[in-house]
Structure formats: structure tokens, C-alpha cells
Amino acid sequence: MADIGPIHCGEYGVDIDQYEPVVIAQAHGRIHYLGEHGEPAHGLFLSSAIDRSVRVAVSARKDASLRFYAADSGERKRTTLVNFRYKREDRWANLIKVALHIFIKLNYITKGLNFTVTGTIPQHIGLASSQAIEIASALALRAFFRVPMTERELLDRLAAAHEFFFEKTAPIVDYAVILFAQKDHFIVVDEPTLEIRPVKVDLSTYKILLMDARVPRIPIDEELAERQEAIKKGLEVLSHKRAGATFRDYVTVDMLQFTGSLSEEIRRRTTHIIQELRRIPEAVQALETADQQALAKIIQHSHESLRDQYEVSCPEIDWLVKRAQEIEGVVGSRMTGHGFGGCTYTLINEEAVSEFKRRLEDYERIFGFHPVIYEIKPGEGARVLKER
């Protein structure tokens, strides 16, 4: 979505003047620096929000119609309270419906509403733009109806609504990062408890460059499910099928001792999970002590593990990471996102940016894809911009 600045009443595509007051909420996208391919429901993440966001505005109607307007594309969707349900053809509007579902169940919504959404988060490259819309919509509705609901309660209700609407597990860590992020900080997110630990970062002479490799997207659910099944079997061997066991219990285990007990594939998948759990506290220490050399090794080893152990990278991403790591002034480069294409992030000295971009000419010539670079900074948590 393109940035059109603050949302004004006339941008709804309807005669909005009669529908004041308007509430506007904003939520940023997020990036995972480490940890996104971990044990389901027990992950540990090093993440941040990014300084690209979506804004959602809501106002009341006098009828029972629900109107949705994407200001950037000019696209409109509509339904009614009577016909309120998931509709595949409504696409992005279903994300707003997830938030609506919370407040309909709480009996706050008895008449129609108008929604407008606009934003700057790059789409379809794993930056949680969809979850940002859900969060911004939920915050706007909570403020509009003045509902006494904590952020944690809002997060839990949003996760339940997402699972109801889309019939799959909600990205609760994404919600947590988007809600609780702090400007100029990375955060460590403990998935089981959703405990947040902020990590102050000094990027005064560095930039974070996010590169969309433009590799065509392919369905990956089956591939990821196979990897999750493999690590499940690995944990069963490690724990002797002990109830309640998680990989947190085996962070100090040397996987080589299980060579005869596990297939090579399961051993490699399991090794990645354990080593990534070790890397996150090590990365936090490196950030807090400004140990760039240690941080560089951690980021490099994490990408190599995703490539060789978990096998979710691809030749194009590996090429971009390798070339970035060869440039003087680059602290680290790694893939980010769901894998099999997508993005890399690179922590780089300002003076090395021009050389980094020059290398892209070789990438396009070799692979035939024109990459897109976004400069990002750690962003703030979601918030309401305009109250009633």
C-alpha cells in the first residue's frame, strides 16, 4: 500500500461527513531477525517492528451496512451485520472482520460502520502486513466503543477470532511484536508466555536494509509441515516421549551423540532448533555490548543453519547473503520470513551501502529478478492516533 499520509474523512469514498466521529489507529509491520523457524508454540524470537505501518479509520453509520475502503487501491468491499462472515472474495476486508468479530461477540456493534485502510508495509514478503491490519482495526474499535480491555486481553481475543475466521493457528507472536514493540529497540519474545524483553540498539552509523529478492512465491505449507513433523519426532527421541517436554530443555545437548537414534534429516532439523535457541541470548549480549564481530558470526551461523540444517533457503537468497557478507562494512546478512524465497536483511555501515547496491546488478543479470531494497528502522508499538 502506498503512503497517502493521514486519513481524512473524505477518503472513505462515501458521504462521510454525516458519519463523524472518526477513530484512527496505526500498527507497524514486523521483522524477525532470529528465531522464526522454531518449535511451534514454544519459540524464542529476536524481532522488532519496522517503520512502515498501516492505518485504519472507523466511523459509525446509521444503517446496518459494513463498508470497507482500501484508500491506496480505491477498492471497496461491503457486507451487513446480518450477513457477517468470512468471504474469500473479500480478501483484505476479512482482516478487518477478524477484529469486528471480537466486538460483535461482546455486543458492542449493533449498527453499521465504515472502515478505511491505508499503509506503507511492503506486501507478501513476510512483514506481517495482514496482522498489522488486524491489530490496527482492533485498536480502532476498542477506542471507538471505549471498551475496557487490556492489550493482553485484546491480543488473546484477536488470536481466537483469527483462528475462528481462517481456521488456522493465529500468528500470536506477530501480534505481540506489533503491539509491544519499542522504537529504536529490538525485542526478545518468549512465545509460550509472550514475555517481552526490550534490547536497546545503537544504529547511529548503520542501516538495516531489507531486500525483496523477487523470487516467485510458491506454496510452502506442506514443506513447513514436513519440517515441523521432523522436529516433533526429534523431540520425542530427546525426551523419551516425556509429556510437556520442549526443546528449551535440551539447549545444551550435543546432537552428535544421537547420530544412531535419529535419521540424518531429523537430526539436522532438530540441530537447527537447538542451535537457534542458543543464538538468541548470545545475540542479545552482542547487541548490548556492541560486539559487532560476535553478532556477525551469530547472524552468519543462523543463515547457514537455515540453509543447510532446516533447508528453507534458496539459491537466490543464498547468493544475496554470501555477496553481502563479502562486503567490508556489512555486520551481517540473513534470510528472513517463511523461506523458499522472500527477503534478506542486512545490517550495514552507511559507507558500504553504495557498494551493496552495486552488487545487485550482478544478481539481476544472473537470476533474472529485479530486487527491491527497503531501508528500515526499528519501529514503535501499535497505537491510536485519533480518539473520538
C-alpha positions in Angstrom: 0.0 0.0 0.0 1.3 3.4 -0.9 1.6 6.1 1.8 -1.1 8.8 1.4 -0.4 10.4 4.7 -3.0 10.9 7.4 -6.5 9.6 6.7 -9.1 12.3 6.2 -12.8 12.0 6.2 -13.3 12.4 2.5 -11.1 9.4 1.8 -13.9 6.9 2.6 -15.4 7.1 -0.8 -18.8 7.8 0.8 -20.5 10.9 2.2 -18.5 10.6 5.3 -19.4 14.0 6.9 -22.5 12.5 8.4 -20.5 9.7 10.0 -18.3 11.6 12.4 -16.6 11.0 14.8 -13.7 9.0 13.3 -11.1 7.0 15.2 -7.8 6.2 13.6 -5.3 3.6 14.8 -1.8 2.7 13.4 0.1 -0.6 13.5 3.6 -1.2 12.2 4.9 -4.3 10.3 7.4 -6.5 12.0 10.6 -8.4 11.2 12.2 -11.4 12.8 16.0 -11.3 13.0 16.4 -14.7 14.6 14.1 -17.5 15.6 11.2 -17.6 13.1 11.7 -21.2 12.2 11.5 -22.7 15.7 9.4 -25.2 17.7 5.7 -24.4 17.2 4.1 -22.7 20.3 7.5 -22.7 22.1 9.6 -20.4 20.0 12.0 -17.6 21.0 12.4 -14.7 18.7 14.6 -11.6 18.3 12.4 -9.2 16.4 11.3 -5.6 16.0 8.5 -3.6 14.5 9.6 -1.6 11.4 9.0 2.0 10.5 6.4 1.0 7.9 2.8 0.9 9.0 -0.9 0.7 8.2 -3.6 3.0 9.4 -7.3 2.0 9.9 -10.0 4.5 10.4 -13.5 3.7 11.7 -16.8 5.7 11.9 -20.4 4.9 12.6 -23.2 4.5 10.1 -27.0 4.9 10.6 -27.8 1.7 8.9 -26.5 -1.9 9.3 -24.1 -1.8 6.5 -20.4 -2.5 6.9 -18.3 -0.6 4.3 -14.6 -1.3 3.7 -12.4 1.0 1.6 -8.7 0.5 0.6 -7.6 4.1 0.0 -4.4 3.1 -1.8 -6.1 1.0 -4.5 -9.6 2.5 -4.4 -11.1 -0.9 -3.8 -14.3 -1.2 -1.9 -16.0 -4.2 -0.1 -19.3 -4.3 1.8 -21.5 -6.6 3.8 -24.1 -6.3 6.6 -24.3 -7.3 10.2 -26.9 -10.0 9.2 -24.6 -11.4 6.5 -21.3 -11.0 8.5 -19.0 -13.9 7.8 -15.7 -14.8 6.1 -15.8 -14.4 2.3 -12.9 -15.4 0.2 -13.5 -12.7 -2.3 -13.3 -10.0 0.4 -9.6 -10.7 0.8 -8.1 -7.8 2.8 -11.5 -6.9 4.3 -11.6 -10.3 6.1 -8.7 -9.0 8.2 -10.9 -6.1 9.5 -13.7 -8.6 10.0 -11.4 -10.6 12.4 -11.3 -7.5 14.7 -15.0 -6.9 14.1 -15.8 -10.4 15.3 -14.4 -9.6 18.8 -16.7 -6.6 19.4 -19.8 -8.2 17.8 -19.4 -11.1 20.2 -19.2 -8.6 23.1 -22.4 -6.9 21.8 -20.8 -3.5 21.2 -21.8 -3.4 17.5 -25.5 -3.0 16.7 -25.3 -0.7 13.7 -23.1 -0.3 10.6 -19.6 1.0 10.4 -17.2 2.5 7.8 -13.6 1.4 7.6 -10.7 2.9 5.6 -7.3 1.3 5.4 -4.0 2.7 4.0 -0.4 1.9 4.6 3.3 1.6 3.6 4.2 -2.0 4.6 5.6 -3.9 1.6 3.2 -6.7 0.8 3.6 -10.5 0.5 7.2 -10.7 1.8 6.7 -11.8 5.4 6.5 -8.4 7.2 3.1 -9.2 8.9 1.1 -6.6 6.9 -2.0 -8.7 7.4 -1.5 -8.9 11.2 -0.9 -5.1 11.3 -4.3 -4.5 9.7 -5.9 -6.8 12.3 -4.2 -5.0 15.2 -4.9 -1.5 13.9 -8.6 -2.5 13.3 -8.9 -3.9 16.8 -7.3 -0.9 18.5 -9.6 1.5 16.5 -12.7 -0.4 17.5 -11.6 -0.7 21.1 -11.1 3.1 21.2 -14.3 3.8 19.2 -16.5 1.9 21.7 -14.3 2.8 24.7 -14.0 -0.8 25.7 -12.1 -1.5 28.9 -9.8 -4.2 27.5 -6.1 -4.6 28.2 -3.5 -5.1 25.4 -3.0 -8.7 26.5 -6.8 -9.4 26.5 -7.1 -7.8 23.1 -4.3 -10.0 21.8 -5.9 -13.2 23.2 -9.3 -12.3 21.7 -7.7 -11.4 18.4 -5.9 -14.7 18.2 -9.2 -16.6 18.9 -11.0 -14.5 16.3 -8.3 -15.2 13.7 -8.5 -18.9 14.3 -12.3 -18.8 14.0 -12.2 -16.9 10.8 -9.3 -18.5 9.0 -9.4 -21.9 10.7 -5.7 -22.0 11.3 -3.4 -21.1 14.2 -3.1 -17.4 14.8 0.3 -15.7 14.5 0.3 -14.7 18.1 4.0 -13.7 18.1 3.4 -11.3 15.3 0.6 -9.7 17.3 2.9 -9.4 20.3 5.7 -7.8 18.3 3.3 -5.3 16.7 1.6 -4.4 19.9 4.5 -4.2 22.3 7.4 -3.1 20.1 9.5 -0.1 21.2 11.1 2.5 18.9 14.9 2.1 18.5 14.7 -1.3 20.2 14.9 -5.0 19.2 12.7 -7.2 21.4 13.0 -10.8 22.6 9.6 -12.5 22.5 9.1 -15.7 24.5 6.2 -17.4 22.7 4.8 -19.6 25.5 4.4 -16.6 27.9 4.5 -13.7 25.5 7.1 -12.1 27.8 8.8 -9.2 26.1 12.3 -8.1 26.8 13.4 -4.9 25.0 17.0 -4.6 23.7 18.4 -1.1 23.1 20.2 -0.9 19.8 22.5 1.9 18.6 22.2 2.1 14.8 23.5 5.7 14.5 26.1 4.7 11.9 24.4 1.7 10.5 21.4 0.9 8.4 19.1 -2.2 8.1 18.4 -3.0 4.5 15.6 -5.3 3.7 15.9 -6.9 0.2 13.0 -8.5 -1.6 14.7 -11.0 -3.9 11.5 -11.1 -6.1 11.7 -14.8 -6.3 8.3 -16.1 -7.4 6.3 -17.2 -4.4 5.4 -20.9 -4.1 3.1 -22.8 -1.7 5.2 -23.8 1.3 2.7 -25.1 3.8 3.4 -28.7 3.0 7.2 -28.2 3.1 7.0 -26.5 6.5 4.6 -29.1 7.9 7.2 -31.8 7.0 9.9 -29.9 8.9 7.6 -29.5 11.9 6.8 -33.2 11.9 10.6 -33.9 11.8 11.4 -31.8 14.8 8.4 -33.3 16.6 10.0 -36.8 16.1 13.4 -35.4 17.2 11.9 -34.1 20.4 10.3 -37.4 21.1 13.7 -39.1 20.9 15.5 -36.5 23.0 12.8 -36.6 25.8 11.9 -40.3 25.5 8.3 -39.0 24.8 8.2 -37.2 28.1 4.9 -35.2 28.4 5.4 -31.4 28.4 9.0 -31.6 27.1 10.2 -28.8 24.8 13.5 -28.0 23.1 14.2 -25.5 25.8 15.0 -28.5 28.0 17.8 -29.6 25.6 19.6 -26.4 24.7 22.9 -27.8 26.0 22.6 -31.2 24.2 25.2 -32.2 21.7 23.2 -33.6 18.8 26.1 -35.7 17.5 25.5 -38.2 20.3 22.1 -39.0 18.8 23.5 -40.0 15.4 22.4 -43.6 15.8 19.0 -42.7 17.2 17.8 -40.2 14.6 17.7 -40.2 10.8 20.1 -37.7 9.3 17.2 -35.4 8.2 15.6 -35.4 11.7 19.0 -34.8 13.3 19.7 -31.8 11.1 16.2 -30.2 11.6 16.5 -30.8 15.4 20.0 -29.4 15.5 18.8 -26.1 13.9 16.1 -25.7 16.5 18.5 -26.2 19.4 21.3 -24.0 18.0 18.9 -21.2 17.2 17.7 -21.2 20.8 21.3 -20.7 21.8 21.9 -17.9 19.3 19.2 -15.5 20.6 20.7 -14.8 24.1 24.1 -14.7 22.5 22.9 -12.1 20.0 21.3 -10.1 22.8 24.6 -10.0 24.7 26.4 -9.0 21.5 24.0 -6.1 20.9 24.2 -4.9 24.5 28.0 -4.9 24.4 28.2 -3.6 20.9 30.3 -6.7 19.9 29.9 -6.5 16.1 32.2 -9.4 15.5 30.2 -11.7 17.7 26.9 -10.5 16.2 28.3 -11.1 12.7 29.1 -14.7 13.5 25.7 -15.3 15.0 23.8 -13.9 12.0 26.0 -15.8 9.6 25.6 -19.1 11.5 21.9 -18.6 11.7 21.6 -18.3 7.9 23.9 -21.2 7.3 21.7 -23.3 9.6 18.5 -22.3 7.8 20.2 -23.2 4.5 21.9 -26.5 5.5 20.1 -27.8 8.5 16.5 -26.7 8.2 16.7 -26.2 4.4 14.3 -23.4 3.9 16.5 -21.1 1.8 17.0 -21.0 -2.0 19.9 -20.3 -4.4 18.9 -16.7 -4.9 18.7 -15.8 -1.2 22.0 -17.7 -0.5 23.7 -15.7 -3.3 22.5 -12.4 -1.9 23.6 -13.3 1.7 27.0 -14.5 0.5 27.7 -11.4 -1.6 26.6 -9.1 1.2 28.9 -10.9 3.7 31.8 -10.3 1.4 31.4 -6.5 1.5 33.5 -4.6 4.0 31.2 -2.7 6.4 28.5 -5.4 6.5 27.9 -6.7 10.0 25.6 -9.5 9.0 23.1 -10.7 6.4 20.5 -13.4 6.7 17.3 -14.6 5.2 14.1 -13.6 7.0 10.5 -14.8 6.6 8.9 -18.1 5.8 11.6 -19.3 3.4 12.0 -20.7 -0.1 12.4 -17.2 -1.4 11.4 -13.8 0.0 13.8 -11.5 1.8 17.1 -10.9 3.3 18.0 -8.3 5.9 21.5 -6.8 6.1 23.0 -4.8 8.9 25.4 -2.5 7.2 27.7 0.5 7.7 26.3 3.6 5.9 29.6 3.9 3.9 29.1 0.5 2.4 25.6 1.0 1.1 26.6 2.1 -2.4 28.8 -1.0 -2.9 26.0 -3.2 -1.6 23.6 -1.7 -4.2 26.2 -2.1 -6.9 26.3 -5.8 -6.3 22.6 -6.1 -7.2 23.4 -5.6 -10.9 25.1 -9.0 -10.8 22.1 -10.6 -9.1 19.7 -9.4 -11.8 22.0 -10.5 -14.6 22.5 -14.0 -13.1 19.0 -14.8 -11.8 16.8 -12.5 -13.9 14.9 -11.0 -11.0 14.9 -7.3 -10.2 15.3 -7.0 -6.4 13.8 -4.2 -4.3 15.6 -2.7 -1.3 13.8 -1.1 1.7 15.7 0.8 4.3 14.0 0.1 7.7 14.4 1.1 11.3 13.0 -0.5 14.5 9.5 1.0 14.8 7.2 1.7 17.7 4.2 -0.3 19.0 0.7 0.0 17.7 -1.4 2.9 19.0 -4.5 5.0 18.5 -3.7 8.2 16.6 -7.1 9.9 16.9 -9.7 9.4 19.6 -13.4 10.1 19.4 
